C-alpha cells in the first residue's frame, strides 16, 4: 500500500535511542530474537504505516507538552474539546436508522429512544438522495430500500410525528438535496410548535466528498457549493444551534482510503468550505463554530485513536493560524463517528459484533462527540430491530461497564500513541501542501487527485488481502463452510405503492397555483445571487415535492 508521505524518513531522523535502550537491544533483545524470531519481518497499521517494535521516550525527543498535547479543553485540543470529557457528559448515542415508509422509520426511531438512544440519525433512500420523488421512473425498485423515502413535507411530518424535536438532536445523512430536506425538517418542526432557535441537529450536506468518494451528486461543483454556502449562512443566522454541514471522512474511508487520506481530505474539504463561505462576506468566527465533522472508525485501534487526536490538533491550528479566528469554539473539531461498514463481512456475521466493539472503543478513546455502531447484519441488509438493539447495547456497555469514561484521554502520554499522532499529523499536512499547490480542493477534485489517491490505496489493500499480508477473519483465513442464514429485514415493493398513493393524493389536494408560484420564485432566485433557503422554504410550505424543487435547479442556467 502507498506509504504515508515522509513518515518513515521522519521516524528514522527524529528517533534518538538512549544508552539504556541500545544496551537492551544488544544484550537482551538480540539473543531473544535468535531463539524466538518475530512472526513477520515488518509490522504495519491497517493503512500500512510501519510500527516499531518498541516506543520509548526517544520517540518523543522533540515533543513539547504545551504545543503537541496540552490539557483537555485547551488549544490545540489534542486531548479533547471538553475539560472533563465523558466524566461530565457521555457521547451522544446516535444510531443511524431509516427504511421503508416514513411510518416505518418513525416507529424505529421511537423504539430506539425507548431503548436509551440519546440522538436521532436518519438515513434516506437512493431516490431521495438523488433528488427524485418516489414515483419517478428512475426510483423504481429503490423506494425505501437503503433508507426512508421522503418526497415532501407531508412525508417529513409523518417521519417526525411525536418526536421531541426541541429536546433531541437529529442528524440527517443527505447531501445534494440537503437544502430541500433540511427545509422540510424545519417546516415540520415549525408546524409542531418547535422554535428554530432551540432545535439542534446536523445536516450532512458535504458535497465535496460526493465527488471524491460516494458519487451521489446532482449538480456540478460550483452550483452545489452555492447550495452548501447558502445553508451555512442561513443556519448561522436563523437556526443557531444547528450544524448545517457535517464534513465527512466516513465515505472517503469506505471508498478505500487510508486513515491519513481520510483525515487529510476531510479537513481540507473543511478548509474549502470555510474559504467559500468567507468569500460571501460572513465572518469566519460567526459560522465556523457550527461546522462539524464525521469520521470512520476502522479496525486498527491505535491508528484510529491517533487520527482523531491529530484531527483536533490540525483543525485548531488551521482555524487560528490560517483563518485568524478568535472565537475558541471555531477552533474545536467536533465530530460524529460511525464504525466501519466496509469492515463488515457477510461471512460469519457474528464476528461483526467484535469488530464493531473494537471500532467503537477507538472512537471513545479518541474523544468522539457522538457515535453510531453498525449492526451485525449490515453486510446483508438494513438492520433488524434485534440487531440494531445489540449495536446500541454495545455503546451502553462501553459507557457504563468498561471504565474507559472514568478519566480524560486515558492514552495521553503513551509513547506509541503520541508518536503515531505526530506522524499522522505530519502526513496529513503534507497532503494539504499538495492540494494547495493544485489550487484548492475543488480544483484537486476536478483534476482527479484525491480520487486517484484513494483508488491506489484501495487497490493496494485488496492485493494485500489476496496475498494474506492483511487478514480478514472468516474471509481469507479461519474460513468455515457454515452457511446458516441470519434473520434479515426485507423491504418489498408495497413501500413504493404506499408512497406513490400518498404522492398522488398530495398532488390532488394541494394548492397547485401556490406550488407553481413558489417554484417560479426558486427558479428566479437561482438565477440571482440571493440566498436560496428562503425560496426553498416557500416551496416546502406549499407542499412542492423534492423532485419538483430539484428539477427547477437541474435546468441549465438555473444556478
ROMI-116369 format. One record per residue (C-alpha): residue number from 1; x, y, z. Coordinates in Angstrom, 1 decimal, m for minus. Example, Ala and Ser with C-alpha at 12.3 -4.5 7.8 and 13.67 -1.06 7.14 Angstrom:
2
resi|x|y|z
1|12.3|m4.5|7.8
2|13.7|m1.1|7.1
***
This chain:
559
resi|x|y|z
1|0.0|0.0|0.0
2|1.1|3.6|m0.5
3|3.2|4.8|2.5
4|2.2|8.0|4.2
5|4.4|10.8|2.8
6|7.6|11.3|4.7
7|6.7|9.1|7.7
8|9.5|6.5|7.6
9|12.2|9.1|6.9
10|11.0|11.4|9.7
11|10.7|8.4|12.1
12|14.3|7.5|11.5
13|15.6|11.1|11.6
14|13.8|12.1|14.8
15|14.4|8.9|16.9
16|17.5|9.1|19.2
17|17.6|5.9|21.3
18|19.1|6.2|24.8
19|22.1|4.3|26.0
20|20.0|2.0|28.1
21|17.8|1.2|25.1
22|20.8|0.4|23.0
23|22.1|m1.8|25.7
24|18.8|m3.6|25.9
25|18.8|m4.1|22.1
26|22.3|m5.6|22.2
27|22.3|m7.7|25.4
28|18.6|m8.7|25.8
29|16.7|m8.4|22.5
30|19.3|m9.8|20.1
31|19.8|m13.1|21.8
32|16.0|m13.4|22.3
33|15.3|m12.9|18.6
34|17.9|m15.5|17.7
35|15.9|m18.1|19.7
36|12.4|m16.7|19.0
37|12.1|m14.8|15.7
38|9.1|m12.5|15.2
39|6.1|m13.6|13.2
40|6.9|m11.3|10.3
41|9.7|m9.0|9.1
42|7.6|m5.8|9.2
43|4.6|m4.8|11.3
44|2.3|m2.1|10.0
45|m1.1|m0.5|10.8
46|m4.1|m1.3|8.7
47|m3.1|1.6|6.4
48|0.4|0.1|6.1
49|2.2|2.6|8.3
50|5.3|0.9|9.8
51|5.0|0.2|13.5
52|8.2|m0.1|15.6
53|8.8|m3.0|18.0
54|9.0|m0.6|20.9
55|8.3|3.0|21.6
56|10.2|4.9|24.3
57|11.0|8.4|25.4
58|13.4|8.5|22.4
59|10.4|8.6|20.0
60|9.3|11.9|21.6
61|12.6|13.6|21.8
62|11.2|16.8|20.2
63|7.8|16.5|22.0
64|6.5|19.6|23.7
65|3.6|19.2|26.1
66|2.0|22.6|25.6
67|2.5|22.6|21.8
68|1.7|19.0|21.0
69|m0.7|17.9|23.7
70|m1.9|20.5|26.3
71|m4.6|19.9|28.9
72|m8.1|18.7|27.9
73|m10.3|21.6|26.7
74|m7.3|23.7|25.9
75|m5.8|24.6|22.5
76|m4.9|22.6|20.3
77|m7.4|20.2|21.9
78|m5.4|17.0|21.3
79|m6.8|15.5|24.5
80|m10.4|16.5|23.7
81|m12.5|19.6|23.3
82|m14.1|19.4|26.7
83|m12.3|19.8|30.0
84|m13.8|16.7|31.7
85|m14.9|14.8|28.6
86|m17.1|11.8|29.4
87|m16.9|12.4|33.2
88|m19.3|15.3|32.6
89|m21.4|14.1|29.7
90|m21.3|10.9|27.7
91|m21.1|11.0|23.9
92|m24.5|11.1|22.1
93|m25.6|7.6|21.1
94|m27.0|8.2|17.7
95|m28.0|5.0|15.8
96|m28.4|5.6|12.1
97|m31.8|4.5|11.1
98|m34.2|4.8|8.1
99|m36.0|2.3|5.9
100|m39.3|1.8|4.1
101|m42.0|4.4|4.6
102|m41.9|7.4|7.0
103|m44.3|5.4|9.2
104|m41.8|2.5|9.4
105|m38.9|4.7|10.3
106|m40.9|6.8|12.8
107|m41.7|3.5|14.7
108|m38.0|2.5|14.7
109|m36.8|6.0|15.9
110|m39.4|5.9|18.7
111|m38.2|2.3|19.6
112|m34.6|3.3|19.8
113|m35.3|6.3|22.0
114|m37.2|3.9|24.3
115|m34.1|1.7|24.4
116|m31.9|4.5|25.6
117|m30.6|6.1|22.4
118|m29.9|9.8|23.0
119|m29.9|11.3|19.5
120|m31.6|10.6|16.2
121|m30.0|9.9|12.9
122|m32.0|9.5|9.7
123|m30.9|7.6|6.5
124|m32.7|8.3|3.3
125|m33.3|6.0|0.3
126|m31.5|6.4|m3.0
127|m34.2|8.3|m4.9
128|m34.3|10.9|m2.1
129|m30.5|11.1|m2.1
130|m30.6|11.8|m5.8
131|m33.5|14.3|m5.6
132|m36.2|12.2|m7.2
133|m39.7|11.6|m5.9
134|m40.8|8.0|m5.1
135|m43.0|7.9|m8.2
136|m40.2|8.9|m10.6
137|m39.4|6.2|m13.2
138|m35.7|6.2|m12.0
139|m36.9|5.4|m8.5
140|m38.4|2.1|m9.5
141|m37.0|m0.8|m7.3
142|m35.2|1.6|m4.9
143|m38.0|3.2|m2.8
144|m37.3|2.6|0.9
145|m34.6|0.1|0.2
146|m31.5|1.8|1.7
147|m33.2|4.4|3.8
148|m36.6|6.1|4.3
149|m38.5|7.6|1.4
150|m39.1|11.3|1.7
151|m40.6|13.2|m1.2
152|m42.4|16.1|0.5
153|m43.2|18.0|3.7
154|m46.1|15.5|4.2
155|m43.6|12.7|4.4
156|m41.4|14.6|6.9
157|m44.3|15.4|9.1
158|m45.1|11.7|9.3
159|m41.5|10.8|9.9
160|m41.2|13.2|12.8
161|m44.6|12.7|14.4
162|m44.5|12.6|18.1
163|m40.7|13.1|18.4
164|m39.4|15.6|20.9
165|m37.6|17.9|18.4
166|m36.6|20.6|20.9
167|m35.0|18.1|23.3
168|m33.3|15.6|21.0
169|m30.8|16.3|18.3
170|m31.4|14.9|14.8
171|m28.7|14.1|12.2
172|m29.7|13.6|8.6
173|m27.5|11.9|6.0
174|m28.4|13.9|2.9
175|m26.1|15.8|0.5
176|m27.1|17.0|m2.9
177|m30.7|17.9|m1.9
178|m29.7|18.7|1.7
179|m31.1|22.2|1.5
180|m34.5|20.9|0.5
181|m34.7|18.1|3.0
182|m33.5|20.4|5.8
183|m36.2|22.8|4.8
184|m38.8|20.1|5.2
185|m37.4|19.3|8.7
186|m37.5|23.0|9.7
187|m41.1|23.5|8.5
188|m42.3|20.2|10.1
189|m40.7|21.3|13.4
190|m42.3|24.7|13.0
191|m45.7|23.1|12.5
192|m45.2|21.1|15.7
193|m44.6|24.3|17.5
194|m40.8|23.9|17.9
195|m38.7|27.0|17.9
196|m35.9|27.2|15.3
197|m33.7|28.9|17.9
198|m34.0|25.9|20.2
199|m33.8|22.9|17.8
200|m30.5|21.3|17.2
201|m29.0|18.7|14.9
202|m26.8|18.2|11.9
203|m27.3|18.0|8.1
204|m24.6|16.1|6.4
205|m24.6|18.4|3.3
206|m21.0|17.6|2.3
207|m20.9|17.7|m1.5
208|m17.2|17.6|m1.9
209|m16.9|14.1|m0.5
210|m19.6|13.0|m3.0
211|m17.3|13.9|m5.9
212|m14.3|12.3|m4.1
213|m15.9|9.1|m2.9
214|m19.6|8.4|m2.7
215|m20.7|9.8|m6.1
216|m24.3|10.7|m5.2
217|m24.3|14.2|m6.7
218|m26.9|16.0|m8.8
219|m25.3|19.3|m9.8
220|m21.8|20.5|m10.9
221|m19.4|21.5|m8.2
222|m19.9|25.3|m8.3
223|m23.7|25.3|m8.1
224|m23.5|22.6|m5.5
225|m21.1|24.6|m3.4
226|m23.5|27.6|m3.7
227|m26.3|25.5|m2.0
228|m23.9|24.5|0.8
229|m22.8|28.1|1.3
230|m26.4|29.2|1.4
231|m27.4|26.7|4.1
232|m24.4|27.5|6.2
233|m25.2|31.3|6.1
234|m28.9|30.7|6.7
235|m28.2|28.3|9.6
236|m25.8|30.7|11.3
237|m28.4|33.4|11.3
238|m31.7|31.6|11.7
239|m31.1|28.2|13.3
240|m28.1|28.9|15.6
241|m27.9|25.5|17.3
242|m27.9|23.5|14.1
243|m24.8|22.2|12.4
244|m25.6|23.0|8.7
245|m22.8|20.7|7.5
246|m21.0|17.5|8.7
247|m17.8|17.4|6.7
248|m17.5|13.7|6.1
249|m14.4|11.4|6.0
250|m16.6|8.4|6.6
251|m17.4|7.8|3.0
252|m13.8|8.6|1.9
253|m12.6|5.7|4.1
254|m15.4|3.4|2.9
255|m14.2|4.0|m0.6
256|m10.8|2.5|0.4
257|m8.7|5.4|1.6
258|m6.0|5.1|4.3
259|m6.5|6.7|7.7
260|m4.3|9.6|6.7
261|m6.1|10.2|3.4
262|m9.4|10.2|5.3
263|m8.1|12.8|7.7
264|m6.4|15.0|5.2
265|m9.1|15.1|2.5
266|m11.8|15.7|5.1
267|m10.1|18.5|6.8
268|m9.0|20.0|3.5
269|m12.7|19.9|2.4
270|m13.4|21.8|5.6
271|m10.9|24.5|4.6
272|m12.5|24.7|1.2
273|m16.0|25.3|2.8
274|m14.6|28.0|5.1
275|m13.0|29.8|2.2
276|m16.2|29.7|0.1
277|m18.4|31.0|2.9
278|m15.9|33.7|4.0
279|m15.9|35.0|0.4
280|m19.6|35.7|0.8
281|m18.7|38.3|3.4
282|m19.7|36.4|6.6
283|m17.1|36.4|9.4
284|m15.5|33.0|9.9
285|m16.0|33.5|13.7
286|m19.7|33.7|13.0
287|m20.2|30.4|11.2
288|m17.2|28.2|12.0
289|m18.4|27.2|15.5
290|m21.3|25.3|13.8
291|m19.1|23.3|11.4
292|m18.9|19.6|12.4
293|m17.1|16.5|11.1
294|m17.9|12.9|10.6
295|m15.2|10.2|10.8
296|m14.9|6.5|10.2
297|m13.8|4.1|13.0
298|m11.9|1.2|11.5
299|m10.3|m1.9|12.9
300|m6.8|m0.6|13.8
301|m7.4|0.6|17.3
302|m4.3|2.9|17.8
303|m4.2|4.2|14.2
304|m7.8|5.4|14.6
305|m7.2|7.0|18.0
306|m4.2|8.8|16.6
307|m6.3|10.0|13.7
308|m8.9|11.6|15.9
309|m6.3|13.3|18.1
310|m4.5|14.7|15.1
311|m7.8|15.9|13.6
312|m8.5|18.1|16.6
313|m4.9|19.4|16.7
314|m4.8|20.2|12.9
315|m8.2|21.9|12.8
316|m7.5|24.1|15.8
317|m4.3|25.4|14.2
318|m5.9|25.8|10.8
319|m8.7|27.9|12.2
320|m6.5|30.0|14.4
321|m3.4|30.4|12.1
322|m4.8|30.1|8.6
323|m8.1|32.0|9.1
324|m7.2|34.1|12.1
325|m10.3|33.2|14.1
326|m10.5|34.5|17.6
327|m13.6|32.5|18.8
328|m12.3|29.4|20.7
329|m15.4|27.5|19.6
330|m14.3|27.9|16.0
331|m11.1|26.1|16.9
332|m12.8|23.0|18.1
333|m13.1|20.0|15.8
334|m16.4|18.4|16.9
335|m17.1|15.1|15.3
336|m19.5|12.2|15.0
337|m18.1|8.7|14.4
338|m19.6|5.6|12.7
339|m18.0|2.2|12.9
340|m16.7|1.0|9.5
341|m19.3|m0.5|7.3
342|m16.7|m1.6|4.8
343|m15.1|m3.9|7.5
344|m18.3|m5.9|8.0
345|m18.4|m9.3|6.4
346|m21.2|m11.4|5.1
347|m19.2|m14.5|6.1
348|m19.5|m15.3|9.8
349|m21.6|m12.2|10.5
350|m21.4|m12.5|14.3
351|m17.7|m11.6|14.0
352|m19.0|m8.2|13.1
353|m20.1|m7.6|16.7
354|m16.5|m7.9|17.8
355|m15.2|m5.6|15.0
356|m17.8|m3.0|15.9
357|m16.9|m3.1|19.6
358|m13.2|m2.5|18.9
359|m14.1|0.3|16.5
360|m16.4|1.9|19.0
361|m13.7|1.7|21.6
362|m11.4|3.5|19.3
363|m13.9|6.3|18.8
364|m14.5|6.7|22.5
365|m10.8|6.7|23.4
366|m10.3|9.1|20.6
367|m12.8|11.6|22.1
368|m15.8|11.5|19.7
369|m18.9|13.6|20.5
370|m21.4|11.1|19.1
371|m21.3|7.6|17.8
372|m23.2|5.1|15.6
373|m22.4|1.4|16.0
374|m23.1|m0.8|13.0
375|m25.2|m3.9|13.3
376|m24.0|m7.4|12.7
377|m26.3|m7.9|9.7
378|m25.5|m4.8|7.6
379|m23.3|m6.7|5.1
380|m26.6|m8.4|4.2
381|m29.3|m5.8|4.6
382|m30.6|m2.9|6.7
383|m30.6|m3.9|10.4
384|m33.4|m5.8|12.1
385|m34.7|m4.4|15.3
386|m32.8|m7.1|17.3
387|m29.5|m6.3|15.6
388|m30.0|m2.5|16.0
389|m30.7|m3.1|19.7
390|m27.5|m5.1|20.1
391|m25.5|m2.4|18.4
392|m26.9|0.2|20.8
393|m26.2|m2.0|23.8
394|m22.5|m2.2|22.6
395|m22.3|1.6|23.2
396|m24.1|1.3|26.5
397|m21.8|m1.4|27.8
398|m18.7|0.7|26.8
399|m20.2|3.7|28.5
400|m21.4|2.2|31.8
401|m19.3|m1.0|32.3
402|m15.9|m0.7|30.7
403|m14.4|2.1|32.8
404|m13.0|3.9|29.8
405|m15.0|7.0|30.6
406|m13.6|7.5|34.0
407|m10.6|9.6|33.0
408|m9.9|12.1|30.3
409|m7.8|10.9|27.3
410|m6.6|7.7|29.1
411|m3.9|7.0|26.4
412|m2.5|10.5|26.6
413|1.3|10.3|27.1
414|1.6|6.9|25.6
415|4.9|6.9|23.6
416|3.2|4.9|20.8
417|0.0|6.9|20.6
418|1.8|10.3|20.8
419|4.3|9.3|18.2
420|1.6|7.9|15.9
421|m0.4|11.1|16.4
422|2.5|13.3|15.4
423|3.2|11.1|12.3
424|m0.4|11.2|11.3
425|m0.5|15.0|11.6
426|2.7|15.4|9.5
427|1.4|13.2|6.8
428|m2.0|15.0|6.6
429|m0.3|18.3|6.4
430|1.8|17.1|3.5
431|m1.4|16.4|1.7
432|m2.6|19.9|2.5
433|0.5|21.3|0.8
434|m0.1|19.2|m2.3
435|m3.8|20.1|m2.6
436|m3.0|23.8|m2.0
437|m0.4|23.6|m4.9
438|m3.2|22.3|m7.2
439|m5.3|25.3|m6.4
440|m7.5|24.0|m3.6
441|m9.9|21.1|m3.1
442|m12.4|21.9|m5.9
443|m9.5|22.2|m8.3
444|m7.9|19.0|m7.0
445|m11.2|17.1|m7.4
446|m11.6|18.4|m11.0
447|m8.1|17.1|m11.7
448|m8.9|13.7|m10.1
449|m6.2|13.9|m7.4
450|m8.0|12.6|m4.3
451|m9.9|10.1|m6.3
452|m6.7|8.5|m7.7
453|m5.0|8.5|m4.3
454|m8.0|6.6|m2.8
455|m8.1|4.2|m5.8
456|m4.5|3.4|m5.4
457|m4.8|2.8|m1.7
458|m7.9|0.6|m2.1
459|m6.2|m1.5|m4.8
460|m3.1|m2.0|m2.7
461|m5.1|m3.1|0.3
462|m7.1|m5.6|m1.7
463|m3.9|m7.1|m3.1
464|m2.5|m7.3|0.4
465|m5.6|m9.2|1.5
466|m5.3|m11.6|m1.5
467|m1.7|m12.2|m0.6
468|m2.7|m12.7|3.0
469|m0.5|m9.9|4.1
470|m3.6|m8.4|5.7
471|m6.1|m10.8|7.4
472|m9.9|m10.7|7.5
473|m11.1|m13.4|9.8
474|m13.6|m15.6|8.1
475|m12.8|m14.3|4.7
476|m9.1|m15.0|3.8
477|m8.3|m17.1|6.9
478|m10.2|m19.1|9.6
479|m12.8|m19.8|6.9
480|m15.7|m22.2|7.6
481|m18.4|m23.8|5.4
482|m21.2|m22.7|7.9
483|m23.9|m21.0|5.7
484|m26.6|m20.7|8.3
485|m28.8|m17.7|7.4
486|m29.5|m14.9|9.8
487|m32.8|m13.1|10.1
488|m32.9|m10.2|7.6
489|m35.0|m7.1|7.2
490|m36.8|m7.2|3.8
491|m38.3|m4.1|2.1
492|m40.8|m5.2|m0.5
493|m42.5|m3.2|m3.3
494|m45.5|m2.4|m1.1
495|m43.4|0.5|0.2
496|m43.3|2.1|m3.3
497|m47.0|1.6|m3.8
498|m47.8|3.2|m0.5
499|m45.6|6.2|m1.2
500|m46.9|6.6|m4.7
501|m50.5|6.6|m3.5
502|m49.6|9.3|m0.9
503|m47.9|11.4|m3.6
504|m50.9|11.2|m5.9
505|m53.2|12.3|m3.1
506|m50.9|15.2|m2.2
507|m50.8|16.5|m5.8
508|m54.6|16.3|m6.0
509|m55.2|18.2|m2.7
510|m52.5|20.9|m2.5
511|m52.9|24.4|m4.0
512|m51.4|23.9|m7.4
513|m51.1|27.6|m8.2
514|m49.2|28.2|m5.0
515|m46.8|25.4|m5.8
516|m46.2|26.9|m9.3
517|m45.6|30.4|m7.8
518|m43.1|29.0|m5.2
519|m41.2|27.0|m7.8
520|m41.0|30.0|m10.1
521|m39.7|32.1|m7.2
522|m37.0|29.4|m6.6
523|m36.0|29.5|m10.3
524|m35.7|33.3|m10.3
525|m33.6|33.2|m7.1
526|m31.3|30.6|m8.6
527|m30.6|33.0|m11.5
528|m29.6|35.7|m9.0
529|m27.2|36.0|m6.1
530|m29.9|35.6|m3.5
531|m29.7|33.0|m0.7
532|m31.9|30.1|m1.9
533|m33.0|28.9|1.5
534|m36.0|31.3|1.9
535|m37.3|30.4|m1.5
536|m36.8|26.7|m0.8
537|m38.8|27.1|2.4
538|m41.6|28.7|0.5
539|m41.7|25.7|m1.9
540|m41.8|23.3|1.1
541|m44.6|25.2|2.8
542|m46.6|25.0|m0.5
543|m46.0|21.2|m0.4
544|m43.9|21.2|m3.6
545|m42.1|17.9|m3.8
546|m38.4|17.2|m3.5
547|m38.2|16.2|m7.2
548|m40.0|19.3|m8.3
549|m37.6|21.6|m6.4
550|m34.6|19.7|m7.7
551|m35.9|19.7|m11.2
552|m36.1|23.5|m11.1
553|m32.4|23.6|m10.3
554|m31.5|20.9|m12.8
555|m32.5|23.3|m15.6
556|m29.3|24.6|m17.3
557|m28.5|28.1|m16.2
558|m30.8|27.9|m13.1
559|m27.9|28.1|m10.7
***
